[in-house]
Amino acid sequence: MDLEEYRKDLLEDVRVSAESEINNMSSEFVNHVVEILINAEEFEDFTEGYFEGIGERNRKMVMDGYYFDPYDKSCVVLISDFSNLDETTNLTTTEINKLYDCMRHLVEASVNGYITSKGFEESSSGYGFAKELLNNINEIVKFRFYIITDRKLSERVKNIKKEDIANKPVELNVWDIKRMYDIYSSSLGKESIEIDFSEMEKGGIPCVNAINNAEYSAYLAVIPGDVLAKMYIDYGARLLEGNVRSFLSIKGKVNKGIRNTILNEEEMFFAYNNGIAATATEIKTELGNDGLKIVQIKDLQIINGGQTTASIANAVLQDKKDVSNIFVPMKLSVVDHERATEMIPTISRCANSQNKVDEADFFSNHPYHIRMEEYSRKVYAPAVNGNQYQTIWFYERARGQYTQEQMKLTASERKKYQLKNPKNQVIKKVDLAKYINTYEGFPQIVSKGAQYSMRFFAEKIDSQWEKSNARFNEVYYRNVISLAILFKETEKLVTNQDWYKEKRAYRANIVTYSISILSNIIKTQYKNKRLNLKLIWNKQSLYNELEQQLLITTREVYDFITRDDRTTDNVTEWCKKDTCWERAQKENWTISEKFINSLIDLEEEKEELEDGKKERKMINDLNLEMEVVKLGADYWRDVLNWGLERKLINPIEQSFLEVAANLDKTYKTPSNKQAKRIFEIREKLYGEGLKK
């Protein structure tokens, strides 16, 4: 796919999602591009909220949303420039400056208190942003402004550096269609970080090449504190590998110790600190008279030592500390570019094994996700709208799977592929977590952002999986897809309402609270009833009674979350609080009789779920038995002999392993009970050092 095809596809997606209304198109463009930026790890979350106003000296203020990054202490502000033209036009320096000024005026009017003191509507996204910025201004270390556009950056645009605001550095990022296309074409699915160390005083970072093999190479180095701090200030949380970022808290107790060492015992930092572990996809080294040095590095990711890195950078920014005399040990693993997405999370997991990190933090390869992925490739949705073909809902367990599967297809092959796997039926892990958390009654958790919601969900699923994974069956999968349809269709409903078009803010909060409220009312007031998820699956859309109820509830929820009696001025922050959800559960919501009559009996749902569990258990048992056979007698003889030689198995365990080791003699498939015991014994031997 070339650039023009990519742009055409993006515009088509936006137009379809927006159902041809120009205001909706601009909003949907923001949603599409924000998802690209989050996947590219530009920022981890985003608060939607269009705002337009007039500030001091008649200055125009505009934004489409914002985010306060807790990891690199930056304030992100975003504005869109959506042309909606079939032909690609250029974005000029003059236009960039106008768009930037709209955001700058908003930030300046927020910092000096103009917005919060001049009668702006307190429920508006601009007021909420201004209030939060004012409360956190001392913590913020820089501003990151984003201009997103479906146009192409003019080649004449050379320098877009901007002056500080409130004595804090400013970073302006223009994401034009070309930059988005480059991300689409990247196998890593994010913009490459390339760092040049050649201009350092010593011409690079001294290192030792510790390992060179087919899998990866490894280097040991010592990186100066000022170099590490500059890298973090320049690139922020993008330097932190995703799994590390998901559990890192830069306010933890360990940072107080690191901070004290930086400020008061810098000469002992190397002795006291474990240093950092990092990965890269490419490095360039040079051998000189004073040894080997790293001069360039590509796709650097810190997989352990994020707290160390952030603490040194904060000492520079907040304490104006000279950290050039601090030296940090670094272990650098260089992995093949093609295998980076697979290997880096695994290396990260091992590097963090000494920390208290839940399995949920490294959740991508959890068997739950693998099973959801398997179902998504084989369970076809009913054909609807007169179509003579069925489609699937593509579950993207790993980032970029949907794109990567189309990379080598021709235009006609890609069209055929997308007919079977429509773009609007792609579900990511964080989306799945959002849908299920919402339905189960945790809108305040969902409102805290995708990553927080994902961690909460992961802990629950991990626990449930350990108890019984048979519940995660095909019926469960179809119900999850029904929840996805429910959520997506509710988003469209809200977007198309006149009361929403005026503000274009808080849609995410409105949707999650509306669905949670209806689900909670059914569970508490109509305990023998359930939402008809099966009907949603069969129709692949909302049924009329549910849609009409959502039209009522979403409006009432908007009024509720923006009401003056909320305990927090910022509506987005209010929706994150348990108090908000507690109040919502006590509110008197309008529920139509037709909606109640459309609910199904709980027993009907239970019966279907139980049938699904039985079927899944049979599949699990059969898979386990077949896996023993698949591995083969020779394999099991090696396992048996390894355990016997080291005296690690008792006679009973030996007898179970002998069943598998004699498969080629007895031709007898082990029973399910035997298969389970065989794998339990192997797991025990893994813990003793048996190679996987």
SEROMAR-627286 format. One record per residue (C-alpha): z, y, x; residue in one letter. Coordinates in Angstrom, 1 decimal, padded with zeros to 4 digits. Last residue first. Example, Ala and Ser with C-alpha at 12.3 -4.5 7.8 and 13.67 -1.06 7.14 Angstrom:
<atoms>
      pz      py      px  r
   007.1  -001.1   013.7  S
   007.8  -004.5   012.3  A
</atoms>
This chain:
<atoms>
      pz      py      px  r
   027.7  -025.9   012.0  K
   029.4  -026.9   015.3  K
   032.6  -028.8   015.0  L
   035.4  -026.6   016.4  G
   038.6  -027.7   014.7  E
   037.9  -025.4   011.7  G
   034.5  -027.0   011.3  Y
   036.4  -030.4   011.3  L
   038.3  -029.3   008.1  K
   035.0  -028.3   006.5  E
   033.6  -031.7   007.3  R
   036.6  -033.4   005.6  I
   036.1  -031.3   002.5  E
   032.4  -032.1   002.5  F
   033.1  -035.8   002.5  I
   035.8  -035.4  -000.2  R
   033.4  -033.7  -002.6  K
   030.7  -036.3  -002.0  A
   033.2  -039.2  -002.6  Q
   034.2  -037.7  -006.0  K
   030.6  -037.1  -006.9  N
   029.8  -040.7  -006.1  S
   028.0  -041.5  -002.9  P
   024.3  -042.6  -003.1  T
   023.9  -046.2  -002.0  K
   021.0  -047.2   000.3  Y
   023.6  -049.5   002.0  T
   022.1  -049.4   005.5  K
   020.6  -045.9   005.8  D
   023.5  -044.4   003.9  L
   026.0  -045.9   006.4  N
   027.2  -042.6   007.9  A
   027.8  -041.1   004.4  A
   030.1  -044.0   003.3  V
   031.5  -044.0   006.8  E
   032.7  -040.4   006.3  L
   034.9  -041.5   003.4  F
   036.4  -044.4   005.3  S
   037.2  -042.1   008.3  Q
   039.0  -039.7   006.0  E
   041.2  -042.6   004.9  I
   041.8  -043.8   008.4  P
   042.9  -040.4   009.7  N
   040.6  -037.8   011.2  I
   041.1  -035.5   014.2  L
   041.4  -038.1   017.0  K
   039.1  -036.1   019.2  R
   036.6  -039.0   019.7  E
   037.1  -039.9   016.0  L
   036.1  -036.5   014.7  G
   033.0  -036.2   016.8  W
   032.1  -039.8   016.0  N
   032.2  -039.1   012.2  L
   030.3  -035.9   012.4  V
   027.6  -037.6   014.6  D
   027.4  -040.5   012.1  R
   027.1  -038.0   009.3  W
   024.0  -036.4   010.9  Y
   022.4  -039.8   011.6  D
   023.0  -040.9   008.0  A
   021.1  -038.0   006.5  G
   021.7  -034.4   005.6  L
   019.6  -034.9   002.4  K
   021.8  -037.7   001.2  V
   025.0  -035.7   001.4  V
   023.2  -032.7  -000.2  E
   022.0  -035.0  -003.1  M
   025.6  -035.8  -004.0  E
   026.6  -032.1  -003.9  L
   023.6  -031.0  -005.9  N
   024.3  -033.7  -008.6  L
   027.9  -032.5  -009.0  D
   026.8  -028.8  -009.2  N
   024.0  -029.5  -011.7  I
   026.4  -031.5  -013.9  M
   029.0  -028.7  -013.7  K
   026.3  -026.2  -014.6  R
   025.3  -028.1  -017.7  E
   029.0  -028.4  -018.8  K
   029.6  -024.7  -018.2  K
   026.5  -023.7  -020.2  G
   027.6  -025.9  -023.2  D
   031.0  -024.1  -023.0  E
   029.3  -020.7  -023.0  L
   027.2  -021.6  -026.1  E
   030.3  -022.8  -028.0  E
   032.3  -019.8  -027.0  K
   029.6  -017.4  -028.3  E
   029.5  -019.1  -031.7  E
   033.3  -019.2  -031.8  E
   033.4  -015.5  -031.3  L
   031.4  -014.9  -034.5  D
   028.5  -012.5  -034.1  I
   028.6  -008.7  -034.6  L
   025.9  -007.1  -036.8  S
   028.4  -006.5  -039.6  N
   030.4  -004.2  -037.4  I
   027.4  -002.2  -036.5  F
   026.4  -001.8  -040.2  K
   030.0  -000.7  -041.0  E
   029.6   002.3  -038.6  S
   032.3   003.0  -036.0  I
   033.4   006.6  -035.5  T
   036.0   006.8  -032.7  W
   039.7   007.6  -033.2  N
   040.9   007.9  -029.6  E
   043.6   005.6  -028.3  K
   041.3   003.7  -025.9  Q
   039.8   007.0  -024.7  A
   043.3   008.3  -023.8  R
   043.9   005.3  -021.6  E
   040.4   005.7  -020.0  W
   041.1   009.3  -019.1  C
   044.6   008.5  -017.9  T
   043.2   005.8  -015.6  D
   041.3   008.7  -013.8  K
   037.7   008.5  -012.7  K
   036.4   010.3  -015.8  C
   038.5   013.3  -014.9  W
   036.9   013.5  -011.5  E
   033.5   013.8  -013.1  T
   034.7   016.3  -015.6  V
   036.2   018.6  -012.9  N
   038.9   020.7  -014.6  D
   041.4   017.8  -014.5  T
   044.0   017.1  -017.2  T
   041.5   017.0  -020.0  R
   042.6   019.0  -023.1  D
   039.6   021.3  -022.9  D
   037.1   018.6  -024.0  R
   034.3   017.7  -021.7  T
   035.1   013.9  -021.6  I
   035.6   013.7  -025.4  F
   032.6   015.8  -026.4  D
   030.4   013.6  -024.2  Y
   032.1   010.5  -025.6  V
   031.4   011.6  -029.2  E
   027.7   012.1  -028.4  R
   027.5   008.7  -026.8  T
   029.3   007.1  -029.7  T
   027.0   008.3  -032.5  I
   023.7   007.4  -030.8  L
   025.3   004.2  -029.5  L
   026.0   003.1  -033.1  Q
   022.4   003.7  -034.1  Q
   021.2   001.6  -031.1  E
   023.6  -001.2  -031.9  L
   022.5  -001.4  -035.6  E
   018.8  -001.3  -034.5  N
   018.8  -004.1  -031.9  Y
   018.7  -003.0  -028.3  L
   015.9  -004.4  -026.1  S
   014.6  -007.6  -024.6  Q
   014.4  -008.9  -028.2  K
   015.6  -012.4  -027.3  N
   018.1  -011.1  -024.7  W
   019.5  -008.4  -027.0  I
   019.8  -011.0  -029.8  L
   021.8  -013.2  -027.4  K
   024.1  -010.4  -026.5  L
   025.3  -010.0  -030.1  N
   028.5  -008.1  -029.4  L
   031.5  -010.3  -030.2  R
   033.7  -011.1  -033.2  K
   037.0  -013.0  -033.7  N
   039.1  -010.2  -032.1  K
   037.6  -007.4  -034.3  Y
   040.2  -004.6  -033.6  Q
   041.1  -005.3  -029.9  T
   038.0  -007.1  -028.4  K
   035.5  -005.2  -030.6  I
   037.1  -001.8  -030.0  I
   037.1  -002.6  -026.2  N
   033.4  -003.4  -026.1  S
   032.6  -000.3  -028.1  L
   034.7   001.9  -025.8  I
   033.3   000.2  -022.6  S
   029.7   000.9  -023.8  I
   030.4   004.6  -024.4  S
   032.5   005.0  -021.3  Y
   029.8   003.6  -019.0  T
   027.0   005.6  -020.6  V
   028.8   009.0  -020.8  I
   030.1   008.7  -017.2  N
   026.6   008.1  -015.8  A
   025.1   010.8  -018.0  R
   027.6   013.4  -016.7  Y
   025.1   016.2  -016.6  A
   021.7   017.3  -018.0  R
   023.3   020.3  -019.7  K
   020.7   021.4  -022.3  E
   018.9   018.0  -022.4  K
   022.2   016.2  -023.4  Y
   022.7   017.8  -026.8  W
   019.0   017.3  -027.5  D
   019.2   013.6  -027.0  Q
   016.5   011.9  -025.0  N
   018.5   011.3  -021.8  T
   021.3   009.8  -023.8  V
   019.1   007.2  -025.4  L
   017.4   006.4  -022.1  K
   020.8   005.7  -020.4  E
   021.7   003.6  -023.4  T
   018.6   001.5  -022.8  E
   019.5   000.9  -019.2  K
   023.0  -000.1  -020.0  F
   022.2  -002.5  -022.9  L
   019.3  -004.0  -020.9  I
   021.5  -004.7  -018.0  A
   024.2  -006.1  -020.3  L
   021.5  -008.4  -021.8  S
   020.6  -009.5  -018.2  I
   024.3  -010.4  -017.7  V
   024.2  -012.4  -020.9  N
   021.2  -014.3  -019.6  R
   023.0  -015.1  -016.4  Y
   026.2  -016.3  -018.2  Y
   024.1  -018.6  -020.3  V
   022.4  -019.9  -017.1  E
   025.7  -020.7  -015.5  N
   028.5  -018.8  -013.8  F
   031.2  -020.5  -015.7  R
   030.7  -023.6  -013.5  A
   032.1  -021.7  -010.5  N
   035.6  -022.6  -011.3  S
   038.9  -021.3  -009.9  K
   037.4  -020.2  -006.6  E
   034.6  -018.4  -008.4  W
   037.0  -016.5  -010.5  Q
   038.9  -015.1  -007.4  S
   035.7  -014.1  -005.6  D
   034.4  -012.6  -008.9  I
   037.4  -010.4  -009.3  K
   037.5  -009.2  -005.7  E
   033.7  -008.5  -005.8  A
   034.0  -006.5  -008.9  F
   036.5  -004.1  -007.4  F
   034.5  -003.8  -004.2  R
   031.3  -003.1  -006.2  M
   032.9  -000.5  -008.3  S
   034.2   001.3  -005.2  Y
   030.7   001.1  -003.7  Q
   028.9   002.3  -006.8  A
   031.1   005.3  -007.6  G
   034.5   006.2  -009.0  K
   033.0   006.3  -012.5  S
   032.6   002.5  -012.5  V
   036.3   002.2  -012.0  I
   037.1   004.6  -014.8  Q
   034.7   002.7  -017.0  P
   036.7  -000.5  -016.5  F
   036.5  -002.3  -019.9  G
   034.8  -005.7  -019.4  E
   031.4  -004.3  -020.5  Y
   031.6  -001.5  -017.9  T
   032.7  -003.8  -015.0  N
   029.9  -006.1  -015.9  I
   027.1  -003.5  -015.9  Y
   028.4  -001.6  -012.8  K
   028.8  -004.8  -010.8  A
   025.2  -005.8  -011.6  L
   024.0  -002.4  -010.6  D
   025.8  -002.6  -007.3  V
   024.2  -005.9  -006.6  K
   020.7  -004.6  -007.4  K
   018.7  -005.4  -010.5  I
   014.9  -005.1  -010.7  V
   013.5  -005.2  -014.2  Q
   012.1  -001.6  -014.2  N
   009.8  -002.7  -011.3  K
   008.2  -005.4  -013.4  P
   008.2  -008.9  -011.8  N
   005.5  -010.9  -013.6  K
   003.2  -008.0  -014.1  L
   004.4  -006.7  -010.7  Q
   003.1  -009.7  -009.0  Y
  -000.3  -009.4  -010.7  K
  -000.5  -005.7  -009.6  K
   000.5  -006.7  -006.1  R
  -002.2  -009.3  -005.9  E
  -004.8  -006.8  -007.0  S
  -003.6  -004.2  -004.5  A
  -003.4  -006.8  -001.7  T
  -000.1  -008.4  -000.9  L
   001.4  -008.2   002.6  K
   004.3  -005.9   001.7  M
   004.9  -007.3  -001.8  Q
   007.9  -009.6  -001.0  E
   009.3  -006.9   001.2  Q
   009.6  -004.4  -001.7  T
   011.5  -006.7  -004.0  Y
   013.8  -007.9  -001.2  Q
   014.6  -004.4   000.0  G
   018.4  -004.8   000.2  R
   019.6  -008.3  -000.2  A
   020.7  -009.9  -003.5  R
   017.9  -008.2  -005.4  E
   017.9  -009.9  -008.8  Y
   014.4  -009.7  -010.3  F
   014.4  -009.9  -014.1  W
   011.6  -012.2  -014.9  I
   008.5  -011.8  -017.1  T
   006.7  -013.7  -019.8  Q
   003.0  -013.5  -020.7  Y
   001.0  -012.9  -023.8  Q
   002.5  -009.5  -024.4  N
   002.7  -008.5  -028.1  G
   005.7  -006.2  -027.5  N
   007.8  -009.1  -026.3  V
   007.5  -012.3  -024.2  A
   011.0  -013.9  -023.8  P
   012.6  -013.5  -020.3  A
   011.9  -016.2  -017.8  Y
   014.6  -018.0  -015.9  V
   013.3  -019.2  -012.5  K
   013.5  -016.4  -010.0  R
   016.5  -014.7  -011.6  S
   018.4  -017.9  -011.8  Y
   018.2  -018.4  -008.0  E
   019.2  -014.8  -007.3  E
   022.3  -015.2  -009.6  M
   023.2  -018.3  -007.7  R
   022.9  -016.7  -004.3  I
   024.9  -013.8  -005.6  H
   027.8  -016.0  -006.7  Y
   027.4  -018.1  -003.5  P
   028.6  -015.0  -001.5  H
   026.0  -013.9   001.0  N
   026.1  -010.3   000.0  S
   029.9  -010.1  -000.3  F
   031.1  -009.1   003.1  F
   033.8  -006.8   001.7  D
   034.7  -009.5  -000.9  A
   035.8  -011.8   001.9  E
   038.7  -009.3   002.2  D
   039.1  -007.5   005.5  V
   042.5  -007.5   007.2  K
   041.1  -006.9   010.7  N
   040.8  -009.5   013.5  Q
   037.7  -010.9   011.9  S
   036.0  -007.5   012.1  N
   033.6  -008.4   014.9  A
   032.8  -011.7   013.1  C
   031.8  -009.9   009.9  R
   029.8  -007.2   011.7  S
   027.9  -009.9   013.6  I
   027.0  -011.5   010.3  T
   026.1  -008.1   008.7  P
   023.8  -007.4   011.7  I
   022.1  -010.8   011.7  M
   020.2  -010.9   008.4  E
   019.1  -007.2   008.2  T
   018.3  -007.3   011.9  A
   016.1  -010.4   011.9  R
   012.7  -008.6   012.1  E
   014.0  -006.0   014.5  H
   015.4  -008.6   017.0  D
   019.0  -007.9   017.8  V
   020.6  -005.8   020.6  V
   024.4  -006.3   020.7  S
   026.4  -003.5   022.2  L
   030.0  -003.8   023.3  K
   031.4  -000.4   023.9  M
   034.5   000.8   025.8  P
   035.4   004.5   025.0  V
   036.0   007.2   027.6  F
   038.0   010.4   027.0  I
   037.5   013.1   029.6  N
   034.7   014.8   027.6  S
   036.9   015.0   024.5  V
   037.4   018.8   024.6  D
   039.5   019.4   021.4  K
   038.4   022.0   018.9  K
   041.1   020.7   016.6  D
   039.1   020.3   013.4  Q
   035.6   019.6   014.7  L
   036.3   018.0   018.1  V
   039.4   016.1   016.9  A
   037.4   015.0   013.8  N
   034.7   013.5   016.0  A
   037.2   011.5   018.0  I
   038.9   010.3   014.8  S
   035.5   009.3   013.3  A
   034.5   007.2   016.3  T
   037.9   005.4   016.6  T
   038.0   004.8   012.8  Q
   034.4   003.3   013.0  G
   035.5   001.0   015.7  G
   033.7  -002.1   014.6  N
   030.1  -002.4   013.3  I
   028.8   000.8   014.7  I
   025.1   000.8   014.0  Q
   022.4   002.1   016.3  L
   018.9   001.8   014.9  D
   017.2   002.7   018.2  K
   018.7   003.4   021.7  I
   017.4   005.3   024.7  Q
   018.7   005.9   028.2  V
   021.0   003.0   028.7  I
   021.8   002.8   032.4  K
   021.7   000.2   035.1  L
   023.2   001.0   038.6  G
   023.9   004.0   040.8  D
   020.7   003.8   042.8  N
   018.7   003.5   039.5  G
   017.8   000.9   037.0  L
   016.6   002.3   033.6  E
   017.3   000.9   030.2  T
   015.5   001.3   026.8  K
   017.1  -000.1   023.7  I
   015.8  -001.7   020.5  E
   017.2  -003.2   017.3  T
   020.8  -001.9   017.8  A
   024.3  -003.2   017.3  T
   027.7  -001.8   017.9  A
   031.3  -002.8   018.8  A
   033.7   000.0   019.6  I
   036.7   000.5   021.8  G
   039.9  -001.5   021.8  N
   042.0   001.6   022.5  N
   045.2   001.9   024.5  Y
   043.8   001.6   028.0  A
   040.7   003.7   027.5  F
   042.7   006.3   025.7  F
   045.4   006.6   028.5  M
   044.0   009.8   030.1  E
   043.7   011.3   026.7  E
   047.4   011.2   026.1  E
   048.3   014.1   023.8  N
   045.3   015.0   021.6  L
   043.2   011.9   021.8  I
   046.3   009.5   021.9  T
   047.9   011.3   018.9  N
   044.6   011.0   017.0  R
   044.3   007.3   017.7  I
   047.9   006.7   016.5  G
   047.3   008.8   013.4  K
   044.1   007.0   012.9  N
   045.8   003.6   012.6  V
   047.7   004.9   009.6  K
   044.6   005.2   007.4  G
   043.0   008.4   006.4  K
   039.6   007.5   007.8  I
   039.4   004.6   005.4  S
   036.9   001.9   006.3  L
   036.4  -000.8   003.7  F
   032.8  -000.2   002.5  S
   031.9   001.6   005.7  R
   032.3  -001.5   007.8  V
   030.1  -003.5   005.4  N
   027.4  -000.8   005.5  G
   027.2  -000.5   009.3  E
   028.5   003.0   010.3  L
   026.0   005.2   012.1  L
   024.7   006.5   008.7  R
   028.3   007.7   008.1  A
   027.7   010.8   010.2  G
   024.4   011.3   012.0  Y
   024.8   014.5   014.0  D
   028.6   014.7   014.0  I
   028.8   011.0   014.7  Y
   026.4   011.2   017.6  M
   028.1   014.3   018.9  K
   031.5   012.6   018.8  A
   030.2   009.5   020.8  L
   028.7   011.8   023.4  V
   031.9   013.9   023.7  D
   034.0   010.8   024.0  G
   032.1   009.3   026.9  P
   030.6   005.8   026.4  I
   031.6   002.9   028.6  V
   029.2   000.0   028.5  A
   028.9  -003.7   028.0  L
   025.5  -005.0   027.0  Y
   024.3  -007.9   024.9  A
   020.9  -009.5   024.3  S
   019.9  -011.3   021.1  Y
   018.6  -014.6   019.7  E
   016.3  -015.7   022.4  A
   018.8  -015.1   025.2  N
   020.0  -012.3   027.5  N
   023.7  -011.7   027.9  I
   026.0  -009.3   029.9  A
   023.6  -006.6   030.9  N
   026.1  -004.1   032.4  V
   026.1  -000.5   031.4  C
   026.1   003.1   032.6  P
   025.2   005.5   029.8  I
   022.2   007.8   030.6  G
   021.0   010.3   033.2  G
   024.4   011.0   034.7  K
   024.7   014.5   033.2  E
   023.2   013.3   029.9  M
   019.5   014.2   029.3  E
   018.4   010.6   029.2  S
   020.8   009.7   026.4  F
   018.1   009.8   023.6  D
   019.1   008.5   020.2  I
   016.8   007.1   017.6  E
   018.2   006.4   014.1  I
   015.5   004.8   011.9  S
   015.3   005.7   008.3  E
   016.2   003.0   005.9  K
   014.7  -000.1   004.3  G
   015.1  -002.2   007.4  L
   011.5  -003.5   007.1  S
   010.3   000.1   007.0  S
   007.3   000.7   004.8  S
   009.3   002.0   001.8  Y
   011.2   004.2   004.2  I
   008.0   005.6   005.6  D
   006.8   006.2   002.0  Y
   009.9   008.2   001.2  M
   009.2   010.4   004.3  R
   005.7   010.9   003.2  K
   006.7   011.8  -000.4  I
   008.9   014.7   000.9  D
   012.6   014.4   001.8  W
   013.5   017.7   003.3  V
   016.9   017.6   005.0  N
   018.8   020.8   005.8  L
   022.0   020.4   008.0  E
   024.4   023.3   007.9  V
   027.4   023.8   010.3  P
   030.6   025.2   009.0  K
   031.9   028.7   009.6  N
   031.9   029.4   005.8  A
   028.1   028.6   005.8  I
   026.5   028.2   009.2  D
   022.9   029.4   009.8  E
   019.9   027.2   008.9  K
   017.5   025.0   011.0  K
   014.2   024.4   009.3  I
   011.9   024.4   012.3  N
   008.3   023.2   012.4  K
   006.7   023.5   008.9  V
   003.0   024.0   009.7  R
   002.3   020.4   008.9  E
   003.2   021.1   005.3  S
   005.7   018.7   003.8  L
   004.0   016.6   001.2  K
   004.7   016.8  -002.5  R
   006.8   014.5  -004.7  D
   009.8   016.5  -003.6  T
   013.5   016.1  -002.6  I
   015.3   019.0  -001.0  I
   018.7   017.9   000.5  Y
   021.5   020.1   001.8  F
   024.2   018.6   004.1  R
   027.1   020.9   004.6  F
   029.6   020.4   007.5  K
   033.2   019.7   008.4  V
   034.8   019.6   005.0  I
   038.6   019.2   005.0  E
   039.4   022.9   004.7  N
   036.9   023.3   001.9  I
   038.4   020.5  -000.2  N
   040.0   022.3  -003.2  N
   037.2   025.0  -003.1  L
   034.5   022.3  -003.1  L
   036.1   020.5  -006.0  E
   036.3   023.6  -008.1  K
   032.8   024.7  -007.2  A
   031.4   021.2  -008.1  F
   033.2   021.1  -011.4  G
   032.0   024.7  -012.2  Y
   028.4   023.8  -011.4  G
   028.6   020.5  -013.4  S
   029.6   022.5  -016.5  S
   032.8   021.7  -018.4  S
   034.5   024.8  -017.1  E
   031.8   027.1  -018.5  E
   031.4   030.0  -016.0  F
   033.8   032.9  -016.8  G
   033.8   034.7  -013.5  K
   036.7   033.2  -011.6  S
   035.7   029.6  -010.9  T
   032.1   030.6  -010.0  I
   033.0   033.6  -007.8  Y
   035.7   031.7  -005.8  G
   034.4   032.6  -002.4  N
   033.5   029.0  -001.6  V
   031.8   028.4  -004.9  S
   029.6   031.5  -004.8  A
   028.7   030.5  -001.2  E
   027.8   027.0  -002.3  V
   025.7   028.1  -005.2  L
   023.9   030.8  -003.2  H
   023.1   028.2  -000.6  R
   021.6   025.8  -003.1  M
   019.3   028.3  -004.6  C
   018.6   029.6  -001.1  D
   017.4   026.2   000.0  Y
   014.8   026.1  -002.8  L
   013.5   029.5  -001.8  K
   013.5   028.6   001.9  N
   011.6   025.4   001.3  I
   009.0   027.3  -000.8  E
   008.4   029.8   002.0  T
   008.2   027.0   004.6  T
   005.5   025.3   002.5  T
   005.4   022.2   000.4  L
   001.9   020.8   000.4  N
   000.0   019.4  -002.6  T
  -000.8   015.7  -003.6  T
  -003.1   015.3  -006.5  E
  -001.9   013.8  -009.8  D
   000.6   016.6  -010.2  L
   004.2   016.0  -011.4  N
   005.3   018.9  -009.2  S
   008.9   017.9  -008.8  F
   011.0   020.0  -006.4  D
   014.5   018.6  -006.6  S
   017.8   020.0  -005.4  I
   020.7   018.2  -003.7  L
   024.1   019.2  -002.3  V
   026.0   017.0   000.1  V
   029.4   018.1   001.4  C
   030.4   016.4   004.6  S
   033.7   014.8   005.7  K
   032.0   012.1   007.7  D
   033.6   009.2   005.8  Y
   034.7   010.8   002.6  P
   031.2   012.1   001.7  D
   031.5   014.7  -001.1  F
   028.4   014.3  -003.3  Y
   026.2   016.6  -005.2  Y
   023.8   017.0  -008.1  G
   020.6   018.7  -009.3  D
   021.4   022.1  -008.0  M
   020.5   025.7  -008.8  V
   021.9   029.2  -008.1  M
   019.8   032.3  -008.6  K
   021.1   035.5  -007.0  R
   021.7   038.5  -009.3  N
   023.9   040.3  -006.8  R
   026.5   037.6  -007.2  E
   025.5   034.5  -009.1  G
   023.1   033.6  -011.8  I
   023.1   030.0  -013.1  G
   021.5   026.6  -013.1  E
   023.2   023.3  -012.9  F
   021.9   019.8  -013.1  Y
   024.6   017.2  -012.7  G
   024.4   013.8  -011.1  E
   027.2   012.8  -008.8  T
   025.9   010.7  -005.9  F
   027.1   007.8  -003.9  D
   026.8   006.3  -000.4  E
   024.8   008.9   001.4  F
   021.7   008.7   003.6  E
   022.2   005.0   003.5  E
   018.5   004.2   002.9  A
   019.5   002.5  -000.3  N
   021.4   005.6  -001.3  I
   018.4   007.8  -000.5  L
   016.0   005.6  -002.5  I
   018.4   005.6  -005.4  E
   018.5   009.3  -005.2  V
   014.7   009.4  -005.3  V
   014.5   007.5  -008.6  H
   017.3   009.4  -010.3  N
   016.0   012.8  -009.2  V
   012.5   011.8  -010.5  F
   014.2   010.7  -013.8  E
   015.7   014.2  -014.2  S
   012.4   016.0  -013.5  S
   010.6   013.6  -015.8  M
   013.3   014.1  -018.5  N
   012.6   017.9  -018.5  N
   008.9   017.2  -018.7  I
   009.1   014.8  -021.6  E
   006.5   011.9  -021.1  S
   008.8   008.9  -021.9  E
   011.0   009.7  -018.9  A
   011.1   006.2  -017.6  S
   007.3   005.8  -018.0  V
   006.7   009.1  -016.3  R
   009.0   008.3  -013.4  V
   007.5   004.9  -012.8  D
   004.0   006.3  -012.9  E
   004.9   009.0  -010.5  L
   006.3   006.5  -008.0  L
   003.3   004.2  -008.4  D
   000.9   007.1  -007.7  K
   003.0   008.2  -004.7  R
   002.8   004.7  -003.2  Y
  -000.9   004.4  -003.8  E
  -001.4   007.8  -002.1  E
   000.7   006.7   000.9  L
  -001.0   003.4   001.5  D
   000.0   000.0   000.0  M
</atoms>
